[in-house]
Amino acid sequence: MNETQDTAIALDHVSKSFGKKQVLRDVSFSVARGEAICVLGRSGTGKSVTLKLMIALLKPDAGRISIDEDDITQLERKELSRVRRKMGFLFQSAALFDSLTLHDNLALPLRRLTDKSKQEIEVIIDHVLGQVGLADDKGKMPVELSGGMQKRAGLARALVFEPQILLIDEPSSGLDRITASEIDDLLLEQKTKHHTTMVIVTHDVHCARRVGDRFAVLDQGRLAALGTPQELEHHENETVRMLVGES
Ligand SMILES: Nc1ncnc2c1ncn2[C@@H]1O[C@H](COP(=O)(O)OP(=O)(O)OP(=O)(O)O)[C@@H](O)[C@H]1O
């Protein structure tokens, strides 16, 4: 397999500004199929923006962003939907619809975006809720779910389309250490069992070390370092060493 076939996501000289503020500066890195990359960096350094660029919620000012062989910066809306269908997203808030039960939150995208039968949809919902340990909670409203359960529900919703790529922003924010580590377990299982490619933005170095194969460290909008935790522990940049070191 050549390098292109083996690459799920590639950022190639990507820059992004908002008004006069330059957020990302000439960032290039790629994520191999089945690899989990954790994006680390201080607050406001462009981690979430990087994730949003990867699903074309934002457009770069310069550079290419490829998902498999598609440069998503050049795609029309219809083509973009085809590419996005391969991807699942879990953002900081699980973003469930408050007026729908957990079951209906999962059923809605399946009804809208696929021609699956009612029965097939029920099978998928039971499967993903079982995967995240919420099999008994499908009748609950989002407000009845704890923070950890909401994260798991968000993950379940990201999984309904069996995505090849998962983009996750802060999987453990707002969770206690034990609940956070349960989320890490789910991500790890998704990676090992389903070989899902993952990009995880996190401030939680424990999560990063458990789930991430490599770290991409952003510092003031530049890619300051890319490598395994072991490779980065002795990096020349002190910010990198502090971010990847176990506290
Ligand atoms: N849509 C937007 N419009 C204007 N500025 C934005 C927009 N999105 C992000 N920014 C700015 O870009 C910068 C980087 O934001 P981003 O959310 O990527 O940071 P981050 O590294 O994820 O931070 P944190 O760790 O605090 O979540 C910030 O200064 C933010 O204010």
The ligand as an SDF file (V2000), in Angstrom:
LIG
                    3D

 31 33  0  0  0  0  0  0  0  0999 V2000
  -15.7430   31.2770   14.1140 N   0  0  0  0  0  0  0  0  0  0  0  0
  -14.7830   32.0370   14.6690 C   0  0  0  0  0  0  0  0  0  0  0  0
  -14.7450   33.3700   14.4750 N   0  0  0  0  0  0  0  0  0  0  0  0
  -13.7740   34.1260   14.9920 C   0  0  0  0  0  0  0  0  0  0  0  0
  -12.7660   33.6570   15.7560 N   0  0  0  0  0  0  0  0  0  0  0  0
  -12.7450   32.3420   15.9980 C   0  0  0  0  0  0  0  0  0  0  0  0
  -13.7510   31.4490   15.4670 C   0  0  0  0  0  0  0  0  0  0  0  0
  -13.4650   30.1860   15.8630 N   0  0  0  0  0  0  0  0  0  0  0  0
  -12.3370   30.2790   16.6090 C   0  0  0  0  0  0  0  0  0  0  0  0
  -11.9100   31.5550   16.6870 N   0  0  0  0  0  0  0  0  0  0  0  0
  -10.7010   32.0150   17.3880 C   0  0  0  0  0  0  0  0  0  0  0  0
   -9.6310   31.1810   16.9960 O   0  0  0  0  0  0  0  0  0  0  0  0
   -8.7600   30.9530   18.0870 C   0  0  0  0  0  0  0  0  0  0  0  0
   -8.5460   29.4620   18.2720 C   0  0  0  0  0  0  0  0  0  0  0  0
   -9.7740   28.8810   18.6940 O   0  0  0  0  0  0  0  0  0  0  0  0
   -9.9150   27.3370   19.0210 P   0  0  0  0  0  0  0  0  0  0  0  0
  -11.3260   27.1360   19.4640 O   0  0  0  0  0  0  0  0  0  0  0  0
   -9.4310   26.5310   17.8950 O   0  0  0  0  0  0  0  0  0  0  0  0
   -8.9210   27.1780   20.2380 O   0  0  0  0  0  0  0  0  0  0  0  0
   -8.5560   25.8460   21.0610 P   0  0  0  0  0  0  0  0  0  0  0  0
   -7.1060   25.6110   20.8730 O   0  0  0  0  0  0  0  0  0  0  0  0
   -9.4790   24.7450   20.6850 O   0  0  0  0  0  0  0  0  0  0  0  0
   -8.8270   26.3830   22.5380 O   0  0  0  0  0  0  0  0  0  0  0  0
   -9.4020   25.6340   23.8610 P   0  0  0  0  0  0  0  0  0  0  0  0
   -8.3510   24.6650   24.2890 O   0  0  0  0  0  0  0  0  0  0  0  0
   -9.5420   26.7690   24.8310 O   0  0  0  0  0  0  0  0  0  0  0  0
  -10.7110   24.9980   23.4810 O   0  0  0  0  0  0  0  0  0  0  0  0
   -9.3630   31.6640   19.2940 C   0  0  0  0  0  0  0  0  0  0  0  0
   -8.7340   32.8980   19.4480 O   0  0  0  0  0  0  0  0  0  0  0  0
  -10.8050   31.8550   18.8900 C   0  0  0  0  0  0  0  0  0  0  0  0
  -11.3380   32.9920   19.4900 O   0  0  0  0  0  0  0  0  0  0  0  0
  1  2  1  0
  2  3  1  0
  2  7  2  0
  3  4  2  0
  4  5  1  0
  5  6  2  0
  6  7  1  0
  6 10  1  0
  7  8  1  0
  8  9  2  0
  9 10  1  0
 10 11  1  0
 11 12  1  0
 11 30  1  0
 12 13  1  0
 13 14  1  0
 13 28  1  0
 14 15  1  0
 15 16  1  0
 16 17  2  0
 16 18  1  0
 16 19  1  0
 19 20  1  0
 20 21  2  0
 20 22  1  0
 20 23  1  0
 23 24  1  0
 24 25  2  0
 24 26  1  0
 24 27  1  0
 28 29  1  0
 28 30  1  0
 30 31  1  0
M  END
$$$$
